[in-house]
Amino acid sequence: MTPEEKFMFDLEGYLVVRNVLSKEEVDQCNEVADRIARDQFEIYRDDGLKLARNITLWDPCVQSLIDHPKIIPYLIELLGPNIHFDQDYCIFLDKGGSKGPLHAGTMKSKTELSSFFYTYRDGIMRNGLTTLVYALTPVRKGDGGFCCIPGSHKSNFQLDIPEDVMYFKRPAHYVVQPELEPGDLIIFTEATVHGTMPWTANHERRSFLFKYNPGNTISWADYYNVDDYDYLTENQKRMMAPPGGHGPKKPPRLDVVAP
Ligand SMILES: O=C(O)CCC(=O)C(=O)O
C-alpha cells in the first residue's frame, strides 16, 4: 500500500483500487458468470437481487482471486500476514434490486459482531473482517450498489444515523456511492457502515465479494473444505486453514507469502 492509500484507508475506512483486474481477467470472470451463475443463485429475488455463495468453486479464474498477487500486499498491511479467508459470494443486481440497508460498523448493540473492528497503534492498522468487492460491470454516479459512510469506522455516534438514511429513504451527503470501472476493487473494513443502494442502471451490476479476517478470527461459521478444490496454491491453503492460534498438538497457522 502506498502512503497515500494508507492515509485514505485510515481516514475513510475504505479504498478504491483501480485496474486490479486486467480486461482479460474481467472478461474471463464475466464469461464464467454468463455460463454458470444462473444455475447457482441461492437468492433470486423478484426485485432483482441475485446472490450465490462459494463462487470460488465455479472456475479457476474466480478461485485465483482469493490470492491475486495484486491484493496480497493490501491484505498483509490491513490484517497482518496471518490471514483467514472467511467467505466469498457474488451480488448481481437488476434494476430495482438491493441487498439491504446500511449496516455493520461497530454498532455492538445492533449487530453484536465483535469481529468488525478497526484500530491503529504504533504504526500498525488492525482490522477485523475486511471485504474486497470486485466490479465486473461499470458503476456510474447514481447507479447504486455498494455505498458507505466514509470515516464511520471511527465514529462514536453510529447508532444515531437516522433510520430513513439507513434505509435510503432520505439521501444524506455523508453516504457515498463510488464510481467504478470493470476490474476496479473496493476494499473496506466491516467497521465502516456500508450497504447496497438500490440499483438504478439498465445494465446488470456484477460484483464478486471476498472476505478475510486476521488468522485467529472468523465471522462466517462454515470453514472452507480444502478437499472441495482440485488444486490450491500455497497461499490459498494457508488462508483456508481453520482459524486459530497454535497449541501443543497443532502446528501454528502459516503466514501468507508476499508475491
Ligand atoms: O453491495 C455491496 O457491495 C455491499 C454488500 C454488503 O454489504 C454485504 O453483502 O453485506
The ligand as a Tripos MOL2 file, in Angstrom:
@<TRIPOS>MOLECULE
LIG
   10     9     1     0     0
SMALL
NO_CHARGES

@<TRIPOS>ATOM
      1 O1        -23.3920   -4.2110   -2.2800 O.co2     1 LIG1
      2 C1        -22.2870   -4.3550   -1.7380 C.2       1 LIG1
      3 O2        -21.2380   -4.4390   -2.3620 O.co2     1 LIG1
      4 C2        -22.2360   -4.4460   -0.2280 C.3       1 LIG1
      5 C3        -22.6680   -5.7960    0.2300 C.3       1 LIG1
      6 C4        -22.7870   -5.9470    1.6790 C.2       1 LIG1
      7 O3        -22.7270   -5.0200    2.4330 O.2       1 LIG1
      8 C5        -22.9760   -7.2800    2.2330 C.2       1 LIG1
      9 O4        -23.0510   -8.2600    1.4820 O.co2     1 LIG1
     10 O5        -23.0820   -7.3900    3.4730 O.co2     1 LIG1
@<TRIPOS>BOND
     1     1     2 2
     2     2     3 1
     3     2     4 1
     4     4     5 1
     5     5     6 1
     6     6     7 2
     7     6     8 1
     8     8     9 2
     9     8    10 1
@<TRIPOS>SUBSTRUCTURE
     1 LIG1         1 GROUP 0 **** ****
